[in-house]
Amino acid sequence: MRGPGLLRRVLVPSAVLRSTWVLSTGLRDYGHLTADRADLLRIGACARLAAISPHSAVHVPLRGNPVPGELTGWFADWPPADLLFVREDVGFRPSAWPTVRTGTRRRPRAARAHTARTPPAREPGRREWSAPLVRLAEHGGTLVVSSSASGLHEVADLITAAGEAVATARDVHRHGHAVLASLTPVLDDRHGFREFDVYGLDPIFHRSRWAKVRNARGLPRRPASRTSG
């Protein structure tokens, strides 16, 4: 398909990301991406794919995901949003997204399966901390994330690092969820979205899950640790 500017393709991951929710709202100056470990790593790969694609946008459908009980307060006044990653040199206006998305739905037979290889996340010491600012805009129930190639690589690195941290984060073990990264330092906040965080929400790493497993298997409880005064 052809779109505005240099846009030639809208890429959609074949795997459905069912454990991801995006708060993108004009009612607050705060938004967040919440996902489990596997989905955070997939979203990081999607952002890297957009970073190396000068004629593509990467669309991650998320609006149909049921909101878990822990997040219902966040989405009481505003539904979850999709994600769209696109390089700014594509010349794509975020406001054109609803029209482009409608066009893709009208031509589903034109879609073809592709296998894309994305570069790995960069080492923290090799990352470009002076990367250009990232712009966020919401149109058609979709959070459009746009920047230069290096800016999208930075977004991908931050999200991937959050995904890698889920398994060892103390607050995830205690509560099942935690803030693991923030895009705020790289955001262009002239048009809102002054803060945007990345949460890990993964019940598999919550200690209550393993307590239930141990009880179901009849295993003894771990002794409580002792502290000296």
N, C-alpha and C positions, 0 to 999 in steps of 0.2 A: 504494500500500500504506500501511497505518497501522502505526505502531510505538509503542514506549513514549514517554510524554511527548508533546511536540508534533511528533514525527517523522512526516512524511507521505510522504516520498520518499527513496529511495536512488539517487543519481545515479552513473552509471559512464561514464567517458570512452569514446567510440566508438573512438578510436585505442588500439591495444594498446601499452603501454610495455614493450618487450622488453629495453631496456638500462638497467634500474633494479633495484637490489637493496637491501633494507632489513634491517639487522641490529638485531633487537629481542630482547634476551635477558635472562633473569633470572639467568644465570650470571655476568654481568659488570655493572659499573656504567657500561658504555659501549655506545653504539649509534651507528649511522651510516646515512645515506642515500647511496648511490652511484649515479650515473647519468651518461649522456652529456649533451651540451649541449641537444639537442632535448627529451629527457625531463625534464631539470631545469626547463626553461621550461614544459613542460606541467604538471608537478606544481605549480609556482608558481601557474599558472592554476587548477588544481583547488582549491588552498587558498583562493584569492580567491573562487572560486565558493561554497565553503562559508561564507566570511565574510559574504557578502551573502544567504545563504539561511537564513531563520529557521525553516524547517520541513524542511530536507533534510540529509542526510549525503552526502558524496562518497566513494565507494569506488574505490580504485585497485588492481585485481588484479595481483599481482606474484609470487606464490609459485611459479608454474609456470615462471619464467624460469630457463634453465640458468645455472649459476654459472660465470663465466670463471675461467681458471687463476689470475689474479692475486688472486682473492678466496676461493679454496677454503679457505685457512687460517682465514679468519674464520667460515666456515659449516660447519666440520668437525663441530661439536657442536650446532649449532642451525640449522634451515633458514631461508631468507629469509622475510620476512613481507609481507603486504599492507599497504596504508595506508588509513586511514579518517579523514577530516576532518569535524568536526562542531562547531557552536557550542554552548557550554555552556548557553545559555538555551533550547535545544531540550529540555533535561531528559532527555537520553538517557544511560542507564547503560552504560558500556563493556562490562560483564559480560553485557549483553543482546544483544550483537552476534552471537554464534553462532546464537542463535534467530532473529534478524531475517534474517541471511544465508540460513539454511535456508528461511525463508518466501519470500524472493525467488527462490530456485532452484525452488521448487514452483510458482511462478506466472510462468513466463517470458513467456507470451503477454500478460500484463497490462502488460509494459514497453512504453513508447512513446518514440520518438525525439524529442528536443528540441534546439533550438539555443539556447545560453545565451551571453550576452555578459558578460564579466567586466571589471572596471575595470583599468586599467594599473597596473603597479608604481609605488609612490610614489617621489618624489625623496628621496634620503637626508636632505635638510634638512627635509623635511615629515613624516618618519616620527615616530611617537609612541614615544619611547624609554621612556616610563613605562607602556607597554602592560601589561595584566594578564599574569600568568604563564600559561605553556602547560603543560598536563598531558599526559603520555604514559602509556598503559596498554596492555598486551598481552592480548588475549583471542581465542581461536579462530585463532591464527596471524596476527593482524592487529594492527598498531600503531595504536591509536586516538589521534589528536591532537585535543585539545579545548581551547578557550579562548573568550574573548569574541570579538566580531567584530573588534575592533582587534587582539587577540592573534593571530588567524588571519591578519589582514593582515600583521602583522609576520613571521610564519612565511613567508608567500608572498613578501614582499619579500626576505628572506634567501635563500630558495631560488632566486628569479629572479636575484638578484645573482650567485649562484654560477654559474648557467647562463650568464649574460652574460660571466663571467670566464674560462670554459673556453678560449675561443679565444686569449686573450692570456696565460694563466698560464704562467710560465716552467717550473714543475715539470711541468705537463701536457706541454709540448713535450719536456722531457727524459725523463720517465718514463712518460708516457701517462696519469698520474693524479696527483691532488693534493687536499689539503684546501683548500676554497675558502670555507667559511663554517661557523659553529657556531651551533646553537640553545641551547647551554648557558646563555648569559646570561639567556635568557627562560624557562628551564624551572623548573617547580615540582618540586624534587627531594626533596620530603619522602617520596615513596614509591619512590625509586630513580631510575634513569636520570640519574645525576649529570652525565654528559657525552653530547652527541649532536652529531656533526659531519656536514657535507655535503661529499662528495667528488665531484670531476669525474673520470670515467674515460672518455676518448674517444680511441680509437686514431687517428682521422682527424687529430688535431692533434699526434700524436707524431712527432717528427722522423724516426724509423726508417721510418715509412710513406712519407714523401716521399723518403727516400734510395732506397728500393726503386723508387719511381716513376721517379726520375731514372735509375737504373741500367737499368730496363726500356726506357726511351726512348733510352738511349744518350747522355744529356746529361752534360756534364762536371761533375765535382764542384766544389762551391764552394771556393775557396781558404781555407785555415785562417787565422784572424785572427792577426796578429802582435802581440806585446806587448813593450814595452821594459823592461829591468831598471833 
